[in-house]
Amino acid sequence: MKTIRVLVVGGAGYIGSVTAAKLVEQGYQVSIFDNLSTGHIQAIPQTAAFYLGDLKDSDRINAVIAEVAPDIVFHFAALAEVGESMRNPTLYYRENVGNSINLFEACVANGVKKIIFSSTCTVYPATQTAITDESTLLPQNSYGETKLAVEKMLHWFQSAYGFRYAVLRYFNACGAYGVLGEDHTPESHLIPLVLQTALGRRSHIEIYGTDYDTDDGTCIRDYVHVADLADAHLLAVQYLDQHSNITCNLGSGSGYSVREVIDAVIQVTGNHFQVVESARRKGDPSRLVGQSITAQRELGWIPKRSKLTEIVSTAYEWMCQHPSGYTGGNGNI
Ligand SMILES: NC(=O)c1ccc[n+]([C@@H]2O[C@H](COP(=O)([O-])OP(=O)(O)OC[C@H]3O[C@@H](n4cnc5c(N)ncnc54)[C@H](O)[C@@H]3O)[C@@H](O)[C@H]2O)c1
């Protein structure tokens, strides 16, 4: 059987590295392109070819795609901080939209047949009911706007240039997969932040807003295990053998509030810590919980690791084994 070549752009990052590891496990020939701005060289599978580069550099990404000649390109590389995107939308449009143009142009120039793009639930506004694949698209922050712009770009590029694509709208990625875990600096994701606090590496955890229209007044999010997200990418590759495109949510269907996450961390670690209530942050929707009916029906995707305490346990285990993340401490790969 022909070996399938894949290029994982952003494959040194959190979700990209877990997907790359699973692609290697499934026998794909994996190459990774990453500028290591938020990614980690230690997270790249040993058998993968690594190309250091920045998507800003259109000659570099074009040369790498020409050399690797991938059948499929995965596009994980982006800036993804809602707060920063509100303060500096120029940066977000340049990094997320401008860089995607460079990547897709290079894909078209080199005859790439399939592209899989990491989008986000942030393309939707907050709702009291679960978000479906057909819910209204109305981002509440410029990060979400840049992701939606790339989704639309894929639609028009496909109609002009004919590649196949999958847009996967993740809800909140979390958890760890074996030796691969979440290590962002600065960390902005709730579960690692609360775990770091429980482990005494932070003095306190801040809750941004306790007056939202939710049962306990704190924001509600849908937490999806990173290994489940990676599985969806592998299923999307197969789906695109027969179909021209798919856009779908990847959520677990369950929502947990900030306070529930804090409680789960206390339960898993057995540690208590200081919790500080602060004002709301600009751009944070109150509730984002997703149904993933299209992913279930079309891809056969069913998230397997949705219980909050199980998710927190995998993240906690990884953090205990990697006390300073990828770049220090013991237990590193
Ligand atoms: N983490 C989540 O909960 C979540 C939720 C929804 C969507 N997403 C999307 O999923 C994708 C991956 O998220 P993540 O949490 O793994 O992020 P991450 O920061 O861990 O990974 C991004 C990777 O892309 C690389 N990168 C960034 N800009 C680059 C550039 N210009 N050129 C080359 N490489 C570059 C980084 O070094 C990093 O390795 C992002 O597109 C993000 O918007 C993430």
The ligand as a MOL file (V3000), in Angstrom:
LIG
                    3D

  0  0  0     0  0            999 V3000
M  V30 BEGIN CTAB
M  V30 COUNTS 44 48 0 0 0
M  V30 BEGIN ATOM
M  V30 1 N -6.3810 24.6230 22.4720 0
M  V30 2 C -7.6880 24.7710 22.2710 0
M  V30 3 O -8.4880 24.5830 23.1870 0
M  V30 4 C -8.2120 25.1760 20.9230 0
M  V30 5 C -9.6070 25.3360 20.7690 0
M  V30 6 C -10.1000 25.6970 19.5210 0
M  V30 7 C -9.2390 25.8600 18.4520 0
M  V30 8 N -7.9010 25.7140 18.6210 0 CHG=1
M  V30 9 C -7.0120 25.8970 17.4680 0
M  V30 10 O -6.2090 24.7330 17.3530 0
M  V30 11 C -4.9220 25.0580 16.8590 0
M  V30 12 C -3.8670 24.4520 17.7640 0
M  V30 13 O -4.0500 24.9110 19.0930 0
M  V30 14 P -3.0200 24.5260 20.2400 0
M  V30 15 O -3.6870 24.7230 21.5270 0
M  V30 16 O -2.4060 23.2240 19.9030 0 CHG=-1
M  V30 17 O -1.9660 25.7010 20.0490 0
M  V30 18 P -0.3760 25.6890 20.2210 0
M  V30 19 O 0.0250 27.0950 20.4010 0
M  V30 20 O 0.0310 24.6890 21.2460 0
M  V30 21 O 0.1230 25.1570 18.8050 0
M  V30 22 C 0.2950 26.0010 17.6730 0
M  V30 23 C 1.5800 25.5770 16.9870 0
M  V30 24 O 1.7580 26.3710 15.8120 0
M  V30 25 C 3.0770 26.9190 15.7940 0
M  V30 26 N 3.0000 28.1970 15.0730 0
M  V30 27 C 2.3100 29.3050 15.4470 0
M  V30 28 N 2.4610 30.2800 14.5340 0
M  V30 29 C 3.2660 29.7700 13.5600 0
M  V30 30 C 3.7960 30.3070 12.3640 0
M  V30 31 N 3.5440 31.5650 11.9850 0
M  V30 32 N 4.5680 29.5100 11.5980 0
M  V30 33 C 4.8570 28.2270 11.9780 0
M  V30 34 N 4.3860 27.6790 13.1110 0
M  V30 35 C 3.6000 28.4440 13.8920 0
M  V30 36 C 3.4660 27.0710 17.2620 0
M  V30 37 O 4.8590 27.1060 17.4830 0
M  V30 38 C 2.8210 25.8180 17.8600 0
M  V30 39 O 3.6870 24.7100 17.7900 0
M  V30 40 C -4.8840 26.5880 16.7670 0
M  V30 41 O -5.1290 26.9240 15.4180 0
M  V30 42 C -6.0300 27.0360 17.6380 0
M  V30 43 O -6.5840 28.2370 17.1730 0
M  V30 44 C -7.3660 25.3740 19.8370 0
M  V30 END ATOM
M  V30 BEGIN BOND
M  V30 1 1 1 2
M  V30 2 2 2 3
M  V30 3 1 2 4
M  V30 4 1 4 5
M  V30 5 2 4 44
M  V30 6 2 5 6
M  V30 7 1 6 7
M  V30 8 2 7 8
M  V30 9 1 8 9
M  V30 10 1 8 44
M  V30 11 1 9 10
M  V30 12 1 9 42
M  V30 13 1 10 11
M  V30 14 1 11 12
M  V30 15 1 11 40
M  V30 16 1 12 13
M  V30 17 1 13 14
M  V30 18 2 14 15
M  V30 19 1 14 16
M  V30 20 1 14 17
M  V30 21 1 17 18
M  V30 22 2 18 19
M  V30 23 1 18 20
M  V30 24 1 18 21
M  V30 25 1 21 22
M  V30 26 1 22 23
M  V30 27 1 23 24
M  V30 28 1 23 38
M  V30 29 1 24 25
M  V30 30 1 25 26
M  V30 31 1 25 36
M  V30 32 1 26 27
M  V30 33 1 26 35
M  V30 34 2 27 28
M  V30 35 1 28 29
M  V30 36 1 29 30
M  V30 37 2 29 35
M  V30 38 1 30 31
M  V30 39 2 30 32
M  V30 40 1 32 33
M  V30 41 2 33 34
M  V30 42 1 34 35
M  V30 43 1 36 37
M  V30 44 1 36 38
M  V30 45 1 38 39
M  V30 46 1 40 41
M  V30 47 1 40 42
M  V30 48 1 42 43
M  V30 END BOND
M  V30 END CTAB
M  END
